[in-house]
Amino acid sequence: MNQPRIARQFSLRAVMEAVLQNGPISRASIAKQTGLSKQTISEVMRELEEGGWVVETGRTTGHVGRTAVTYELVPEAAFIVAVDLGGTKVRVAICDLATRILAEETEPTRAEDAREVVEQIAALTRKVALKGGVPMEKIRLAVVGVPGAPQDDTGRVLLAPNIAGLDQIDVPAALKSALGFDVMLENDVNLAVLGESWLGSGQGIENLAYIAVGTGVGSGLILNGQLVRGAANAAGEIGFMPFGADPYEPESLRMGAFERVVASHGIVARYKTLTGREETVRTIFGRLADADAEALQVLDETARLLAQGVAAIASLTNPGKVILGGSIGERPELVSRVRDVLPLCFPYPVPVEAGALGAHAALVGAAALGLSHLHNTLFGADAPESRISLPPANAAHMREALR
């Protein structure tokens, strides 16, 4: 083992983290934060400047004694692609190292074929790079949120019934071949809980649950400040909880008993049973304003079912807050009903609220995870896997980009 090389890698990482978190920052302040010698910091800063990762930004003022040169990150030194792949929509954004979203595009998902989805993501990536003025050769990584459980050994995505064929191909390898740079997969709801934890409704909460309800249903969990993935990246696949529909029916093995009744197809089916009409979820919710009795009944039943899901998550993980998201889950009329009915099926209070980032939660989480992974890759010394090194959470530029 080359100990001097490892020590150098940790020095690089420590200095970059200090600049990332506190820039513009002087060498003296870096020394105070990292405990590294002035000589080591001078050598590392010279290396980072020559590599184009940091830049001198000015001098400190207002202090007694000599002024000091300050440094900060060069956001345009590299770029990350963030992808939120859903059953109905795919969103692609390009971010710089300060996690500013420079461009974003959304299209209906070509859900009939996984290889078409790969080509669609590649085409959207080229489109947002052009739109954001980013050369493709400066993109280092894509983080793709997928609606299922990505398998590290095969690259397949299991438990994703709404996109055909994701369980048949090596998704990151296919995307890397189409894009020309590294690709990492993460469950989309895991990314959403990371996003809300960093910049949304979950800031400062060590134990957090995020439940997304839309075309499908899933959850992301942060326990003791760490993202929970499980043995096969399938932690939080609450669509497969064995209640709601009959869990022993073949369709429940394909889609999940709970997902069958809570997600969009369950809402549509309940309304059709009551009225004989097959309407979209948007139409059904739109009829609430007219006090449509059947729409109100469907909403109440959906809220009771979703409250059961919240209770199941709470009984196992004891979260400090449960955030509801997704195109259906974040609707205020559903959130308020879940809050009202939850005490009827669960014995202690659980704060429940809608996410603050809306449809962008997974993109924000992808940018966060991508930045941390890129930091590890570029500067050679991994932090513990669950720890994500990010800019301060008052990243106003990110919030502005999401409006």
Sequence and secondary structure as in RCSB ss.txt:
>XXXX:A:sequence
MNQPRIARQFSLRAVMEAVLQNGPISRASIAKQTGLSKQTISEVMRELEEGGWVVETGRTTGHVGRTAVTYELVP
EAAFIVAVDLGGTKVRVAICDLATRILAEETEPTRAEDAREVVEQIAALTRKVALKGGVPMEKIRLAVVGVPGAP
QDDTGRVLLAPNIAGLDQIDVPAALKSALGFDVMLENDVNLAVLGESWLGSGQGIENLAYIAVGTGVGSGLILNG
QLVRGAANAAGEIGFMPFGADPYEPESLRMGAFERVVASHGIVARYKTLTGREETVRTIFGRLADADAEALQVLD
ETARLLAQGVAAIASLTNPGKVILGGSIGERPELVSRVRDVLPLCFPYPVPVEAGALGAHAALVGAAALGLSHLH
NTLFGADAPESRISLPPANAAHMREALR
>XXXX:A:secstr
  HHHHHHHHHHHHHHHHHHHH SEEHHHHHHHH   HHHHHHHHHHHHHTTSEEEEEE  SSSS   EEEEE G
GG EEEEEEE SSEEEEEEEETT  EEEEEEEE  TT HHHHHHHHHHHHHHHHHHHT  GGGEEEEEEEESSEE
 TTT  EES TTSTTTTTS HHHHHHHHHSSEEEEEEHHHHHHHHHHHHSTTTT SSEEEEEESSSEEEEEEETT
EE   TTS TT GGGSS SS TTSHHHHHH HHHHHHSHHHHHHHHHHHHS    HHHHHHGGGGT HHHHHHHH
HHHHHHHHHHHHHHHHH  SEEEEEHHHHT HHHHHHHHHHGGGT SS   EEE SSGGGHHHHHHHHHHHHHHH
HHHHS    TT    S S  HHHHHHH 
